[in-house]
Amino acid sequence: MPDLSILTKNLNPAQQKAVETLQGPLLILAGAGSGKTRVLTHRMVNLIAQGLASTDEILCVTFTNKAAREMESRIFKLLSDIDIPVRTDMWISTFHSFCVKILRKNLELLDYKPFFTIYDSSDQLSVVKKTMQNLNINDKMFPPKNFLSRISSAKMLGLTPEALEKNPRGIMDHRSLEVYAAYDAELKKANALDFDDLLLKTHLLFQMYPD
């Protein structure tokens, strides 16, 4: 058994308690610069060291690539310090990077082709404008960015055009829903996803294929 004292060394009592709590859910509330990342990385390594999970059985997500790299670096160092080799990839990334990794392997289950494209904001705007043109909607009277904003809001709520057609929920008017459905169809025809789709399609994939 490796010497695990390094995992609780230089921690205050609250941090130490968090690192040593390995069963069940745990919520940590703390302000900026108070050592949250230290607690999370030490706790993750403790889970691995205690044999409760392997390095590829823990999902660690954060909001920026910089934060993800920092966490990965710290975890690698801690595991190295207690002589635990890392033989598999670790799931330490941003939410969107995690979703891309899942979708690259599984998006075909949602009737897409492999090697999909990710559209940026300018690509999205072009598709919305094309969609509006096909639907004879005047882009002077109805700004394309407004439609994009409504589409993004719907996707962030996990709502597809099909779901909104069955239950509008007062979220979209008929014209916006028409644009959303046509926009979604254009993206699928191009085998492309927008940034919001990365979260939405992963959510749908998990719903449809729990395994």
N, C-alpha and C positions, 0 to 999 in steps of 0.2 A: 504493500500500500504506500503510495507516494506521501511525502510530508505536505499536508495541506494547510499548514499554519500560515503560509504565504498568502492564502486567500482571505484571511481575516486580519492579517497584520495591518496596522495603521488605519483601521476602520473604527468609527465611533460605534457605540452600542446599538443604535438604530440600524446603521448600515450592516453591522455584523449579524444582527437578527435576520435581516432581509436575505443576506447571502446564505445563511444557514437554514432558511425556510425553503424546503425542497418539495414539499407535498402540497397539492392544491393551488388555487389561484392566489396571486399576491399583487396588491396594488401599492405602488410607491408614489407618494406625492411629495415633491421637493422643488425648490426654486432653482434658478439658473446658477450654475457653478457650485452646486452643493454635493456633487459626487454621484449623480444618478448613473452616469455611464460606468463609473467604477463598480457600483453595486451590481448593475446588470451583467457586466462582463465577468466579474468574479462569481456571481451566482451561476451563470451559464457554465463556467469551467467547473464549478463545484458539482453541478448536475452530471457532467461528463465524468469527473474524477470518482464520484460515488457510484458510477455504473448505472445511473438511472436513465441515461440517454447516450447515444453515440453522437459523434460530431455532426452527422448529417440528419439527426432526428430533432433538431431544435431550429425553429424559425425565429430569426432575430431581424426585425425591420425597423427602419428609422426614416427620416424625411429627406436627408441629403446624401449624395455620394460621398462627400467628405466625412460625414459622421459614420457612414457604413465602413469606410476604409479604416477610420480610427478604431472602431470597435473590433474589426477583424484583426488589425495589427495587435491590439492589446490581448485579444483572446489567444492568438498564435503564441505570443510571448509567454503568457501565463501557462499555457499547456506545455510549452517547451521547458519552462522553469521547473515543472513538476514531472518532467520526463514522460509525457503522454504524447505519442506520435499522432499526427493528423494524416490519415490515409484516404479520407474522402472529402469531397467539397463541402464547405459549410454554407448554410443558408443565411448569410448576413448581407443585407442589401436594403435599398429603398423599396417602398411598396411597389412602385412601377417596375423596377428591375426584377423583383421577385415574380411579378405577373408575366413579364416578358419571358422569363426562364420557363415558367409553366406552359405558356402558350406556344413557345417554339417547339415543344415536345408533343403538345396535345390539341392544338387548334383544329386539326383535321376532323376531330370528333364533332366540331360545330359546323362542319361542311365547308371549311376553308381549305385552300391548298397550302402546302408547306411553304416556308420562306416568304411570309407576309411582309408587307411594307408598313411602316409607321408614318402616318401623315403629321406634319407640323401645322401650325396655325395658318400659314399662308396656303398650304395644300387644302386645308379644310374650307377656307374661305372660297377658294376656287371651285370646290365641289358644290358648296351651297349656292354660289352664283349660277353655276351650270344647272343645278336642280331648279332654281327659281325661274330660269329662262325656259326650261322644259315645261314648267307648270304655268307659264305666262304670268308670273308674279312680278310686278314692277319693283325693281330694286331701289328706286328713288322714293317710292312711297313706303316700302317695307325694307329697311336696312338689313342686309345679309348678316351683319354681326349680331343683330337682335335674335335672329333665328338660331345662330350658333350658340348664343348664350342659353337659350331655352333648351336646346338639344343637350348641351353640357349638363345643365341642371337635372334634366330627366335621367341622363346616364348616371349621374352621381347618386341618384335615388334608386338605381338599379332597375329603371323602367325602360323596356324596349318599346318600339312602336306598336308591336302586337299587344303588349300588356296595356298600353294607353288606349288602344282602340277598344279593348274590352271594358276598361274602367278609366275614363279620362281623368278622374280625380280633381278636375278643375285646374290642372297644371298647365295644359296646353289648349289653345283654341284650335279649331278645325284646320285652319290654314297652316299653323305651325306644325301640327301633327302630320299633315300631308308632306310638308318639306322634310320633316324628320324621317319619315318612312322612305321617301325618295332618296334622301341623302345617304341613309343606311344602305339602301340597295346599290347606290353608286359605289360606295366603299367596298361592299362585298364583291361587286363585279370586278373591281380593280385588285381584289385580294389584299385590301388595306384596312388598317385599324387607325383610329385617331387616339390621342393620349388618354381620353376618358374610356375608350373601349378596352384598354389594357386592364383596367379594374373591372369593368362591366363583364367582359367576356370571361375573365377568370371566375368571377362570381357565378355566371351562368354555367360554366364548366363544372364547378364544384357542386352546384345544385343538381345538374343532370347526371353527373358521374361521381358520386361521393367517394368511390374507391380511389 
